[in-house]
């Protein structure tokens, strides 16, 4: 046998990229630096104290292929390894599982073509393990399970969990309920299967700031997890990530074919909701001007999952609105009544407009009892379509509503709700845009001026 090939096979047992080259030399070329960087990061992550790794890359750049080969390589190095993978549905889960299993089980046919057993001769699929989505290695028990949000993970513990591209399409990416279900499945099902000291790798093309990668990047460090992030854009500083896979001309054609927000999310890792949001800009201020009146607009929560939103704003002489304070909470009325009374007194509100829908009338009566200032209360019934109101007033809101420069820190849930509200798509919550739309209606309709 060629001595150079023999040496390379020996190196492959210790170096993942070399292993990937031997398994798929047509794709894992030495000039594809992004694949080398990804391979080195995967290895280093497994040897580190970090708990989670998020990998964001454009389509067709080898995410799934790399992770299936990495799984096989880990089994070769440690046949007691236990890996669980999660994909969008059962079909894709089985497809991923077959790729891992086939890599390990491929039979030798040509002395010059390297197969898994040339690198790891002692690692084999256990005899009789016919299932494609759950199997064991020879001498071990339950090494691998492939599942999905509709599948099962009962009875399986994992040292490594790999999540591979959970979002099917742009419709799902704009569906808050679907994104929430992904996160619930990840935290309540998958993480519950992780053994002590185990690790998680999430590999996906970005879609939304609320997709699984976005939620993990935002929440998991707060929960004490040590996190790493690989974030690769198709085009960066005048260069493509890999011209052989996607060159500039092909990328420009894609940008013309795809909706701009989808191209930006999938290929540049800029979430679709930040591109496809209804509000494209937000005016800010450091010092507020004189006001001719201080208003409050309140929209009480429709259900227990909705937000009570109360906004205090100053009206300028040219009828623009400067936001002074916001209550945006899912707390019950027994709490929001006191919060709002204090808010109205603190800002010396002249007129409070409170929607009478959904118990608003009773809420207003309670707040009036608690207020010590001179606020005038006006209730009204809102009967117009909420989405139509929000959309039709969005241009005015972007031009005439001003927020404190630090509003993201002052009112984070309100900020996120405004920033990510979609022009097209299903929004889980619309309470913040609805109440902000009420500012436009308050200052634009003569019958609403008191």
C-alpha positions in Angstrom: 0.0 0.0 0.0 1.1 3.6 -0.7 3.1 4.7 2.4 1.7 8.3 2.1 -1.9 6.9 2.1 -1.1 4.7 5.1 0.3 7.6 7.0 -2.8 9.7 6.1 -5.1 7.0 7.4 -3.2 7.0 10.7 -3.4 10.8 11.0 -7.2 10.6 10.2 -7.8 8.7 13.4 -6.6 11.8 15.3 -7.6 14.6 12.9 -11.1 15.0 11.8 -10.5 17.1 8.7 -8.1 14.5 7.4 -10.7 11.8 8.1 -13.3 13.8 6.2 -10.9 14.2 3.2 -10.4 10.4 3.1 -14.2 9.8 3.2 -15.1 12.5 0.7 -12.1 14.0 -1.0 -14.2 15.7 -3.7 -15.8 18.0 -1.1 -13.2 18.3 1.7 -10.5 20.0 -0.3 -7.5 21.6 1.3 -8.3 24.9 -0.3 -11.7 25.1 1.5 -10.6 27.0 4.5 -14.1 27.3 6.0 -14.4 23.5 6.3 -11.0 23.3 7.9 -12.0 26.0 10.4 -15.3 24.2 11.1 -13.5 20.9 11.6 -11.0 22.3 14.0 -13.7 24.1 16.0 -15.7 20.8 16.3 -12.7 19.0 17.6 -11.7 21.7 20.0 -15.2 22.1 21.3 -15.4 18.4 22.2 -12.1 18.7 24.2 -13.2 22.0 25.9 -15.3 22.9 28.9 -18.0 24.5 26.7 -21.5 23.0 26.7 -23.0 24.2 23.5 -21.9 25.0 20.0 -24.1 26.8 17.5 -23.0 26.6 13.8 -24.7 28.9 11.3 -23.8 28.4 7.6 -25.4 29.0 4.2 -27.2 26.2 2.4 -25.2 23.7 0.4 -22.0 24.3 2.3 -21.8 20.9 3.9 -23.4 21.4 7.4 -25.2 18.1 7.5 -22.5 16.2 5.7 -19.9 17.4 8.1 -21.9 16.5 11.1 -22.7 13.0 9.9 -19.0 12.4 9.2 -18.1 14.0 12.6 -20.5 11.6 14.3 -18.8 8.6 12.6 -15.4 9.9 13.5 -16.4 10.2 17.2 -17.7 6.6 17.2 -14.4 5.5 15.7 -12.4 7.2 18.4 -14.7 6.1 21.2 -17.1 3.1 20.5 -18.9 3.8 23.8 -20.0 7.3 22.6 -23.7 7.9 22.6 -25.1 10.4 20.1 -28.6 11.6 19.5 -29.5 13.7 16.5 -32.6 15.7 15.9 -34.0 16.8 12.5 -37.1 18.6 11.1 -39.0 15.3 10.6 -38.6 11.6 10.8 -37.6 11.2 7.2 -34.7 13.6 7.5 -33.8 12.1 10.9 -33.5 8.7 9.2 -31.6 10.2 6.3 -29.0 11.7 8.7 -28.8 8.4 10.6 -28.3 6.4 7.4 -25.4 8.7 6.4 -23.6 8.0 9.8 -24.4 4.3 9.7 -23.4 3.8 6.0 -20.1 5.6 6.6 -19.2 3.1 9.4 -20.6 0.0 7.6 -19.2 0.6 4.1 -17.4 -2.5 2.9 -13.9 -2.5 1.4 -13.9 -2.9 -2.4 -10.7 -1.2 -3.6 -7.3 -1.1 -1.8 -6.7 2.4 -2.9 -10.1 3.8 -1.8 -10.2 4.4 2.0 -13.3 3.4 3.9 -14.1 3.8 7.6 -12.6 0.4 8.6 -9.2 1.4 7.2 -9.0 4.2 9.8 -11.0 2.5 12.7 -10.8 -1.3 12.2 -12.3 -2.1 15.6 -15.5 -0.1 15.3 -18.4 -2.0 13.7 -22.2 -1.9 13.7 -23.5 -4.6 16.0 -24.8 -7.7 14.3 -28.6 -7.7 13.9 -29.0 -3.9 14.3 -31.4 -3.4 11.4 -33.1 -0.2 12.4 -31.9 2.9 10.6 -32.7 5.4 13.3 -31.6 3.5 16.4 -28.6 1.2 16.5 -25.6 0.1 18.5 -21.9 -0.6 17.8 -20.4 -4.0 18.4 -19.8 -4.5 22.1 -21.9 -1.5 23.1 -25.5 -0.7 23.8 -27.7 2.0 22.2 -25.0 4.2 20.7 -27.2 6.2 18.3 -30.7 7.5 18.1 -32.2 9.8 15.4 -35.4 11.6 16.2 -37.5 14.7 15.5 -40.1 16.9 17.2 -42.7 14.3 16.3 -40.5 11.3 17.3 -39.4 9.9 20.6 -36.3 10.1 22.7 -37.6 8.0 25.6 -35.1 5.7 27.3 -32.0 7.1 25.5 -29.3 9.1 27.2 -26.7 11.0 25.1 -23.2 12.3 25.5 -23.7 14.4 22.4 -26.8 15.9 21.0 -26.8 17.2 17.4 -29.6 19.3 16.1 -29.7 19.7 12.3 -31.8 22.3 10.5 -35.2 22.3 12.2 -37.0 24.9 10.0 -38.7 23.7 6.9 -39.5 27.0 5.1 -40.1 30.7 5.4 -43.7 30.3 6.5 -42.6 28.3 9.5 -39.8 30.8 10.1 -42.4 33.5 10.5 -44.7 31.4 12.7 -44.0 32.3 16.3 -46.0 29.2 17.5 -43.8 26.8 15.4 -40.6 28.5 16.6 -41.8 28.3 20.2 -42.6 24.5 19.8 -39.0 24.0 18.5 -37.5 25.5 21.6 -39.9 23.6 23.9 -38.9 20.4 22.2 -35.2 21.2 22.5 -35.3 22.2 26.2 -38.0 19.8 27.5 -37.2 16.7 25.4 -33.7 16.8 24.0 -31.9 18.4 26.9 -33.5 16.0 29.3 -31.7 13.2 27.5 -28.3 14.8 27.9 -26.0 12.9 30.3 -23.8 14.7 32.8 -20.9 16.4 31.1 -22.7 16.0 27.7 -22.5 18.5 24.9 -24.9 20.0 22.3 -24.2 21.1 18.7 -26.9 23.0 16.8 -26.2 23.3 13.1 -28.6 25.4 11.0 -29.2 28.0 8.4 -30.5 31.1 10.1 -34.1 32.2 9.6 -35.5 34.2 12.5 -34.1 35.8 15.6 -36.5 33.5 17.4 -35.3 30.3 15.7 -33.6 27.7 17.8 -30.1 29.1 17.2 -31.3 32.6 18.1 -33.1 31.4 21.3 -30.0 29.4 22.4 -27.6 32.3 21.7 -29.8 34.6 23.8 -31.0 32.4 26.6 -28.5 29.6 27.3 -25.6 31.8 28.5 -28.1 33.3 31.0 -28.9 29.8 32.2 -25.2 29.0 32.9 -24.3 27.2 29.7 -20.9 27.9 28.1 -21.5 28.7 24.5 -19.5 28.9 21.2 -20.8 30.3 17.9 -19.6 29.7 14.3 -21.2 32.3 12.1 -20.3 32.0 8.4 -21.8 34.3 5.7 -21.9 33.4 2.1 -20.5 36.8 1.2 -18.2 38.9 3.4 -16.0 41.9 2.7 -16.0 41.3 -1.0 -15.3 37.6 -0.9 -17.5 34.5 -1.1 -17.2 31.9 1.6 -16.4 29.3 -1.1 -16.4 30.3 -4.8 -16.4 26.6 -5.9 -19.7 26.1 -4.1 -21.3 29.5 -4.6 -19.6 32.2 -6.7 -20.6 35.9 -6.8 -22.6 35.6 -10.1 -24.7 32.7 -8.7 -25.2 34.5 -5.4 -26.4 37.6 -7.2 -28.9 35.5 -9.2 -30.1 34.0 -6.0 -30.6 37.4 -4.5 -32.8 38.4 -7.5 -34.8 35.2 -7.3 -35.4 34.9 -3.5 -37.2 37.5 -1.4 -34.6 39.9 0.0 -35.2 39.0 3.6 -34.9 35.2 2.9 -31.6 35.7 1.0 -30.3 37.8 3.8 -31.3 35.3 6.5 -30.2 32.1 4.7 -27.0 33.3 3.1 -25.9 36.2 5.4 -27.2 34.9 8.7 -29.3 38.0 9.3 -32.6 36.7 10.7 -35.7 37.1 8.5 -37.7 38.9 11.1 -35.1 41.7 11.3 -35.3 42.0 7.6 -39.0 41.5 7.2 -40.2 43.5 10.1 -43.1 45.9 9.7 -41.1 48.7 11.3 -37.9 49.4 9.4 -36.7 52.3 11.6 -37.2 53.7 15.1 -36.5 57.3 15.9 -34.7 57.9 19.2 -34.1 60.9 21.4 -31.7 61.9 24.2 -33.6 65.0 25.4 -37.3 65.5 25.1 -38.9 68.8 23.8 -41.6 70.7 25.6 -45.0 69.0 25.5 -48.5 70.4 25.0 -50.0 67.4 26.7 -49.0 64.1 28.3 -51.1 61.1 27.2 -51.5 57.5 28.1 -52.8 54.7 25.9 -53.7 51.4 27.5 -54.6 48.1 25.9 -55.4 45.5 28.5 -54.5 41.8 27.9 -57.0 39.8 25.8 -56.0 36.5 27.4 -53.6 35.2 30.0 -50.9 34.8 27.4 -51.2 38.4 26.0 -49.5 41.5 27.3 -51.0 44.4 29.1 -49.5 47.4 27.4 -49.6 50.9 28.8 -47.7 53.7 27.1 -47.1 57.2 28.4 -46.1 59.7 25.7 -45.7 63.4 25.4 -47.3 65.3 22.5 -45.3 68.1 20.9 -46.6 71.2 19.3 -46.3 69.5 15.9 -48.2 66.5 17.2 -45.4 64.0 17.4 -45.1 61.5 20.2 -42.2 61.0 22.6 -42.4 57.8 24.6 -41.8 58.4 28.3 -42.7 55.1 29.9 -44.0 51.7 29.0 -45.6 48.9 30.9 -45.5 45.7 28.8 -46.3 42.7 31.0 -48.2 39.5 31.3 -49.0 40.1 35.0 -52.6 40.0 36.0 -54.8 43.0 36.6 -54.3 42.9 40.4 -50.7 43.9 39.7 -51.1 46.1 36.6 -53.8 48.3 38.2 -51.2 49.4 40.8 -48.4 49.7 38.2 -50.5 51.9 35.9 -51.8 54.1 38.7 -48.2 54.8 39.8 -47.2 55.3 36.2 -49.9 57.9 35.6 -49.0 59.8 38.8 -45.3 59.7 38.1 -45.6 61.3 34.7 -48.5 63.7 35.5 -50.5 62.3 32.7 -53.2 64.6 31.5 -55.4 62.1 29.6 -55.5 58.3 29.8 -57.2 56.5 26.9 -58.1 52.9 27.9 -59.7 50.4 25.6 -62.9 49.1 27.1 -62.6 45.7 25.4 -61.6 42.7 27.5 -62.4 44.1 30.9 -60.9 47.5 30.2 -63.8 49.3 31.7 -63.5 47.6 35.0 -59.7 48.0 35.0 -60.1 51.7 34.4 -62.4 52.1 37.4 -59.9 50.4 39.6 -57.0 52.6 38.4 -59.1 55.7 38.9 -59.5 54.8 42.6 -55.8 54.5 43.0 -54.6 57.6 41.1 -53.8 60.6 43.2 -53.2 63.1 40.4 -55.5 64.9 38.0 -55.6 62.4 35.1 -58.7 62.5 33.0 -59.9 59.0 32.0 -61.5 58.2 28.7 -62.6 54.7 27.7 -63.6 53.6 24.2 -64.4 50.4 22.4 -62.0 49.3 19.6 -63.9 47.5 16.9 -61.6 47.8 13.9 -59.4 45.0 12.6 -56.2 45.0 14.6 -53.8 43.9 11.8 -55.3 46.5 9.4 -54.9 49.3 12.0 -51.3 48.4 12.8 -50.3 48.2 9.1 -52.1 51.3 8.0 -50.6 53.4 10.8 -47.1 52.0 10.6 -45.7 54.7 8.3 -46.8 57.4 10.7 -45.4 55.5 13.7 -42.0 55.3 12.0 -41.9 59.0 11.2 -43.5 60.5 14.3 -42.9 58.3 17.4 -39.6 58.8 19.2 -38.1 56.4 21.8 -35.4 57.0 24.4 -32.0 56.0 23.1 -31.8 53.3 25.8 -35.3 52.0 25.2 -34.1 48.4 24.5 -32.7 48.3 28.0 -35.6 50.1 29.7 -38.4 48.0 28.2 -36.8 44.9 26.6 -40.0 42.9 26.0 -41.7 45.9 24.3 -38.5 46.6 22.3 -38.4 43.0 21.0 -42.1 43.0 20.2 -41.8 46.1 18.1 -38.5 45.2 16.5 -39.6 41.7 15.4 -43.2 42.3 14.4 -43.6 40.9 10.9 -45.2 42.7 8.0 -46.1 39.3 6.6 -46.6 36.2 8.6 -48.2 35.0 11.8 -47.2 37.0 14.9 -47.7 35.3 18.2 -48.2 38.7 20.0 -49.3 42.0 18.6 -50.0 43.9 21.8 -47.1 46.3 21.6 -47.7 47.3 18.0 -51.4 47.6 18.8 -50.9 50.0 21.7 -48.3 52.0 19.7 -50.8 52.2 16.8 -53.2 53.7 19.4 -50.7 56.6 19.7 -51.1 57.4 16.0 -54.9 57.2 16.3 -54.9 59.4 19.4 -52.9 62.2 17.8 -54.4 62.0 14.3 -58.2 61.8 14.9 -59.9 64.9 16.0 -62.6 63.0 17.8 -59.9 61.4 19.9 -58.5 64.7 21.1 -59.8 65.9 24.4 
